[in-house]
Amino acid sequence: MGKSKNFRGQPIFNQLIKFIDKSEIKKIARQHGAERYVKKFTTYNHLIVMLFVAFEGYHSIREAILGLLANAHKLSHLGLSYLVRRSTFSEANQRRSSKVFEDIYMSIYRKHSSDLADSRLSDADLKRLYIMDSTTISLFKDILRGVGRNPKEGKKKDGIKAHTIIKSSENVPCLVRYSEAVRHDHMFLDEVFKLEAGSIITFDKGYVDYATYEAFTKSKIWYVTRLKDNALYQAREEFDIPDTADSGVLKDEEIVLLYGENKQNKHRARRIAYWDSKNERLFEFITNNFELPAEKIALIYKKRWQIELLFKQLKQNFPLKYFLGDNENAIEIQIWTAMLANLLITLVRSRIKRNWAFSNMVSVIRQQLMNYINIYYFLEDPEGSWREVVKENKLKYQNSLFPKMQGAWF
């Protein structure tokens, strides 16, 4: 079995965490003082146990500890020298700052972001495109205030909102901020200023803030969003629509948006009316970019749906319905870990040629997480991998006194 391509000397879980630099974890832990008063359960150990929870889909600390106990003979492969107690695990989730896990995620993302870039995106404009949106995760305890009115019967769920920016060419979060679900989205538009000049960002009309849009223009950050129904604006110049333009482009004009007290402030923008024949719906887009063709602006906003699919992917494959702590810090740690698990599987996916559905990959990895299988060889050619195992076993037993024992053994 030593020379077999199908098996590894380490479980699949260990192959996944090869993307994590242990020395970098120690560096981040020192920066945050995360090892202060810690005897055994280091930041690295905490991270590995939380990833184990995310991959296995456990719902409680008790389940996680039982799962670790069931694999106690394999823990040394993961760098775990002992089994953590429930009380120690719970205390770490409450005490160790979630900022540590944020920095770990961002460190791994920055180190491997070049592997995530989609080579099919040849358009330079789409390569510099960012998408911003938020998703709310419901909570059943009074930790963070939820959004909306109180119901007549029962009790309103509280919630945490994850404000997320992704790069269109990578499809994983490159910036995340958390808040109470009740906080309005536009409060986080300032995060966009962290992007480089010349970047394009698209978001829905929930992020309306014309003063910030004006600041984007001065910083040479281009935005694409939709015009609110109650927006107050003045039409200025209407641009000619080229004959080669998309037939859905109905109008392309310069407008001035009025905002502030007494509507004295002005923001120069471009309004594009676009008819979506597939959905039979009229869209009104606004942008501060006057150079891109109107149909390209419509395409950029259409790309915004990409982040909705990412949220769906995260919630389906790493469901955040049960939390291992009843405090804000523990909840944020678990969300960061789910995002990191998503990133690690995305990195594995980027290294194989076979086109796997993400949910199918997660299912295979979850079922075989602690088995000694070469994850890359198996995912690249599952059928070929099976034939190789059968062939290896036939060779193994060809001179055996017990020929009936031939076959593929796992």
PyMOL commands that set and color helices and strands:
alter all, ss='L'
color gray80, all
select helices_A, chain A and resi 12-19+22-32+43-56+61-70+72-78+86-95+98-116+124-127+185-194+205-207+210-218+261-263+294-302+305-317+328-350+358-367+375-380+382-397+403-405
alter helices_A, ss='H'
color red, helices_A
select strands_A, chain A and resi 129-139+158-167+173-180+200-202+222-226+233-238+249-259+265-276+281-287
alter strands_A, ss='S'
color yellow, strands_A
deselect
rebuild
show_as cartoon
